[in-house]
């Protein structure tokens, strides 16, 4: 039967778009599903603040009445302006191992981009840098995380067959938590405290964290991530959304805030208990019992593995020891909590400043993912 491309125009079709990924990977032991509710809110144009500066359409590949693939075609006009590009993005891309299906999906996304006068397409990317991004090209036999894409190896073959080439790579590390704190980190932290007047602060409640530093957290992300590939500044509305989304699930022991003598945030490190197993058991859904698996992982019987979500340091303090303050603080919490290992999550392969910080860990670079590009 021939492949038909269907543009998503109804809520029912959008639900099918999200659920297709769950079905395709239902037998894969390494796939970690997105939380269904979060995926729907991200893709809905009336819910996601990124649509203030983004445009998107979603397409399903259908054969004999069954969905056999999906792709999102997007443009982030804020990122294009910042980086001097005229590029579309593709994301949320999944498909069976079938040339006809893949060709039809990418023809739809590329045609969408050409219709808007765009001259290049990149991906897989999301609307912003905080969405899942990067095609997995190494580490297919490793468990994914809540914030990363998992895909089958045949995806690479199809993209390269269609003329897509490497744009950038991200690498990921598995870090073993040491049995004792680093003497060097303690020494550097003490020097930084004396020299710059920096200190680590701890909030007693999530409401205090939100009130004192909520907006500052993401403003710091905007400032420190500005030079990184594809980044576009988070808007006020986006920041408000992320505060509501992430702060309620953060364990205050797993976040490190560094402030100057005026209590201005200059660096932060944020980690979270791994939700990989919980999301797999929940199959990406809160109902009927998914909420229990997530609640248990976050607040009752926490995993011994963490995901290191992000680290951000104001440019003027980068290379000045602020990172040592963050990890001197976090390692103490990790050891008290009995954490065994930490997933670094994706880091640009060119981001040597961050990667050099892992030299003190027993570590393994166990995954690699890639953003591809193609001229139109």
LINKA-V906881 format. One line per field, one symbol per residue. ss: DSSP state (H for helix, E for strand, - for the rest). phi: phi as a letter, one per 40 degrees, with the letter a starting at -180 (. if undefined). burial: b if it has 16 or more other ideal C-beta (glycine too) atoms within 10 Angstrom, else e. A space follows every 50 residues. Layout:
# LINKA-V906881
ss->???
phi->???
burial->???
This chain:
# LINKA-V906881
ss->---EEEE---HHHHHHHHHHHHHH-----------HHHHHHHH-----HH HH-EEEEEEEEEE--EEEEEEEEEEEHHHHHHH---EEEEEEEEE---HH HHHHHHHHHHHHHHH----EEEE-----------EEEE------------ ---HHHHHHHH---EEEEEEEEEEEE------HHHHHHHHHHHHHH--EE E----HHHHHHHHHHHHHHHHHHHH----------HHHHHHHHHHHHHH- -HHHEEEEE-----EEEEEEEEE--HHHHHHH-------HHHHHHHHHHH ----EEEEEEEEE-HHH----HHHHHHHHHHHHHHHH---EEE---EE-- -HHHHHHHHH-EEEEEEEEEEEEEE-
phi->.ccbcbccbbccccccdccddcccbcbccbcbcccdccccccccccbccc ccbbbabbbbcbbfgbcbaaabbbabcccdccbgbbbcbbafbaaccadc cccccccccccdcccbgcbabbicbbcbccccagccbagcbbccbcbbcb acdcdddcccccgcbdbabbbbbbbccccacccccccccccccccbgcac bbccacccdcccbdccdcccddcccdccdgcbdccdccdcccdccbccbc cccbbbbbbcccgccbaabbbadcbdccccccfgbcbcbcdcccccccbb bcccbbbccabbbddcbcgbgccccdcccccccdcccgccabccgcbdcc ccccccccccccaacbaabbcbaacb
burial->eebebbebeeeeebebbbbbbbebbeeeeebbbbbbeebbebbeeeebbb bebbebebbbbbbeeebbbbbbbbbbebbbeeeebebbbbbbbbbbebee bbebbbebbbebbeeeebebbbbbbbbbbbbbbbbbbbbeebbbbbbbbb bbeebbebbeebebeebbbbbbbbbebeeeebeebeebbeebeeebebbb eebeeeeebbeebbebbbbbbbebbeeebbbbbbbeebbebbbeebbeeb beebbbbbbeeeeebbbbbbbbbbbbebbbebebbbeeebeebbeebbee ebbebbbbbbbbbbeebeebbbbbbbbbbbbebbeeeebebbbbbbbbee eeeebebbeebebebbbbbbbbbbee
